[in-house]
């Protein structure tokens, strides 16, 4: 096996720490960090900027040919514009979960993600990618499939801390309800839902409710070692 050419797919529900962990792992492995959720946030952002109602599926889909997305390290570009910070805002996060249920949006973005992955692998890079369906739909042949999760309360506390760090005022109860709504939408969407039976479809489940970032990374690295990847 060429240990330089493979995909590590990290999936899981909102606020499970996927983004932070995938980014750090990609840095440590000198690989490509492919943040698939950014693409859905960019579609939401494009809709906002075009004054399109996110609930109007046909109009959202009509924007797809006008959207170009690229990555450079931690930065994400929309039609050549750096939107890394803009798509961290909550409006794009909420919008992403709305446009993400549209089959044509998902099909277009999955193709884009697969092409970016192929390009990186062809250059000998490791691809570390994260999302809700990365290992079931985008890279079903990923060498390592991780399902990262945590309890609802822990995930809500993490998200609340993120809000507070941005100066936003909200409550734990509100965030718990928001997370429950996002989870429901992700699990019940007709196209490529968040897996309800991750272990049965090839994931290694890691519950990091009581883990630090370092401990979570260590747990994932242990999985890599078990499958014969040199760290």
C-alpha positions in Angstrom: 0.0 0.0 0.0 1.3 3.5 -0.8 0.9 5.2 2.5 1.0 8.6 0.9 -2.1 8.1 -1.1 -5.3 7.6 0.8 -8.3 9.3 2.3 -9.1 9.7 6.0 -12.8 10.5 6.2 -14.2 12.0 9.5 -18.0 12.3 9.8 -20.3 13.0 12.6 -23.0 15.4 13.9 -22.7 19.1 14.3 -20.3 20.4 17.0 -18.6 17.0 17.4 -15.2 18.6 16.7 -14.7 17.3 13.2 -13.4 20.5 11.7 -10.8 21.2 14.4 -9.6 17.6 14.5 -9.5 17.1 10.7 -7.6 20.3 10.2 -5.0 19.4 12.8 -4.6 15.9 11.5 -4.1 17.2 8.0 -1.4 19.6 9.2 0.4 16.8 11.1 0.3 14.5 8.1 1.2 17.3 5.6 -2.0 16.4 3.7 -5.0 18.2 2.2 -7.7 19.3 4.6 -10.9 19.1 2.6 -13.7 20.8 4.5 -16.8 19.7 2.6 -19.2 21.7 4.7 -17.6 24.9 3.4 -19.1 24.1 0.0 -22.7 24.0 1.3 -22.1 27.2 3.3 -20.8 28.8 0.1 -24.0 27.8 -1.8 -26.0 29.4 1.0 -23.8 32.6 0.9 -24.2 32.7 -2.9 -27.9 32.6 -2.4 -27.9 35.4 0.2 -25.8 37.6 -2.1 -28.2 36.9 -5.0 -31.2 37.6 -2.9 -32.5 34.1 -3.4 -34.8 32.4 -0.9 -33.0 29.3 0.4 -36.3 27.5 0.4 -36.6 28.0 -3.4 -34.8 24.9 -4.6 -34.9 25.6 -8.3 -33.4 29.1 -7.8 -30.7 27.8 -5.5 -29.8 25.0 -8.1 -29.7 27.7 -10.8 -26.7 29.2 -9.0 -24.5 26.1 -9.2 -22.9 26.7 -12.6 -21.8 30.2 -11.4 -20.0 28.9 -8.3 -16.3 28.0 -8.2 -14.8 26.7 -5.0 -11.1 26.1 -4.2 -8.9 25.5 -1.2 -5.5 26.7 -0.2 -4.4 25.3 3.2 -7.0 26.5 5.7 -8.4 29.1 3.3 -11.5 28.6 1.2 -12.3 30.6 -1.9 -15.6 31.4 -3.6 -15.1 32.5 -7.2 -11.6 33.6 -6.2 -12.6 35.5 -3.1 -11.4 34.4 0.3 -14.6 33.6 2.3 -12.9 31.6 5.1 -14.1 33.9 7.8 -17.4 34.8 6.3 -18.7 31.2 6.1 -18.0 30.7 9.8 -21.0 33.0 10.5 -24.1 31.3 11.8 -26.3 32.4 8.9 -24.2 30.3 6.5 -24.2 27.4 8.9 -27.9 27.4 9.1 -28.3 28.0 5.4 -26.0 25.1 4.6 -28.3 22.6 6.3 -31.2 23.9 4.2 -29.5 23.8 0.8 -27.8 20.6 1.7 -31.0 18.6 1.5 -31.4 19.4 -2.3 -30.3 16.4 -4.4 -28.9 18.5 -7.3 -26.9 20.6 -4.9 -25.5 17.5 -3.2 -24.7 15.8 -6.5 -22.8 18.8 -7.9 -20.8 19.4 -4.7 -20.0 15.7 -4.2 -18.5 15.6 -7.8 -16.5 18.7 -6.9 -15.2 17.1 -3.7 -14.3 13.9 -5.4 -12.3 15.8 -8.1 -10.4 17.8 -5.5 -9.6 14.6 -3.7 -8.4 12.9 -6.9 -6.2 15.8 -7.8 -4.6 15.8 -4.3 -4.1 12.0 -4.3 -2.6 12.1 -7.8 0.1 14.4 -6.3 0.8 11.9 -3.6 -1.1 13.8 -0.9 -3.1 12.4 2.0 -6.6 13.7 2.0 -8.2 14.4 5.4 -11.9 15.2 4.9 -14.8 15.8 7.1 -18.6 16.2 6.9 -21.8 14.3 7.4 -21.5 11.7 4.6 -17.9 11.8 3.5 -17.3 8.1 4.0 -20.6 6.9 2.7 -21.1 9.1 -0.4 -18.0 11.2 -1.2 -15.2 8.7 -0.5 -16.9 5.3 0.1 -13.5 3.6 -0.5 -11.7 5.7 2.1 -9.1 3.7 3.9 -10.1 5.1 7.3 -13.6 6.0 8.2 -14.1 7.8 11.6 -17.5 8.7 13.1 -16.8 11.4 15.7 -19.5 12.2 18.1 -20.3 13.4 21.6 -23.4 13.8 23.8 -25.9 16.5 22.9 -25.1 18.5 26.0 -21.4 18.5 25.4 -21.9 19.5 21.7 -24.2 22.3 22.8 -21.7 23.6 25.3 -19.0 23.6 22.7 -21.2 25.5 20.3 -22.2 27.9 23.0 -18.6 28.6 23.7 -18.0 29.4 20.0 -20.9 31.8 20.1 -19.5 33.5 23.2 -16.1 33.8 21.7 -17.7 35.7 18.8 -19.5 38.0 21.2 -23.0 36.5 20.4 -25.5 36.2 23.3 -27.6 33.1 23.5 -28.5 30.3 26.0 -27.6 26.7 26.4 -31.2 25.7 25.9 -31.4 27.6 22.6 -28.2 25.9 21.3 -29.5 22.5 22.4 -32.7 23.0 20.4 -30.6 24.3 17.4 -28.4 21.2 17.5 -31.4 18.9 17.7 -32.9 20.6 14.7 -29.7 20.3 12.7 -29.3 16.6 13.7 -32.9 15.9 12.7 -32.5 17.5 9.3 -29.1 15.8 8.6 -30.5 12.3 9.6 -33.8 12.6 7.9 -32.9 14.1 4.6 -33.7 11.8 1.6 -30.3 12.3 -0.1 -27.1 11.1 1.7 -28.2 11.4 5.3 -26.0 11.3 8.3 -25.5 7.6 9.0 -27.8 6.3 11.8 -25.8 3.0 12.0 -22.2 4.2 11.5 -20.5 1.1 12.8 -22.5 -1.2 10.5 -21.4 0.8 7.4 -17.6 0.7 8.2 -17.0 3.6 10.6 -14.9 3.4 13.7 -16.9 5.3 16.3 -15.1 7.7 18.6 -17.1 9.4 21.3 -15.0 12.4 22.4 -17.4 13.7 25.1 -14.7 13.4 27.8 -11.7 13.8 25.5 -9.4 16.7 24.8 -8.3 17.6 21.3 -5.0 15.8 21.9 -6.8 12.7 23.2 -9.1 12.7 20.2 -6.2 13.0 17.8 -4.4 10.2 19.6 -7.5 7.9 19.3 -7.6 8.5 15.5 -3.9 8.0 15.1 -4.3 4.6 16.9 -6.9 3.7 14.3 -4.4 4.6 11.5 -1.7 2.5 13.1 -4.0 -0.5 13.4 -4.6 -0.4 9.6 -0.9 -0.2 8.9 -0.4 3.5 8.3 2.9 4.9 9.5 2.4 8.1 11.6 
